[in-house]
Amino acid sequence: MSRIVKEKAQWVGADLVGIAKTDPRWIYTHWGEQNVRYSQAAQVGDPIEIAQDYPYVIVMAHQMGYEMVSRSPAVEADTDIEYSKGIK
């Protein structure tokens, strides 16, 4: 199963992909301003509910241009382009 998951992640443009045990320290707990602005799925500060039924996560990494990313936390074109690759 992990082989299939990794193949599909690469198909949607991931440069690296891994599967790991879920670590709650790395899960966002509340909606931030940026996510609300673009998704309009919640209000800033609303809690994010993560089902406890998911003991594993799929982690995908996308190569991005250094010049654009170095200006973080501003959202730049490279960030938007890489995020959009995941919605094929």
Secondary structure, 3 states (H helix, E strand, C coil): CHHHHHHHHHHCCCCEEEEEECCHHHCCCECCHHHHHHHCCCCCCCECCCCCCCCEEEEEECCCCHHHHCCCCCCCHHHHHHHHHHHC
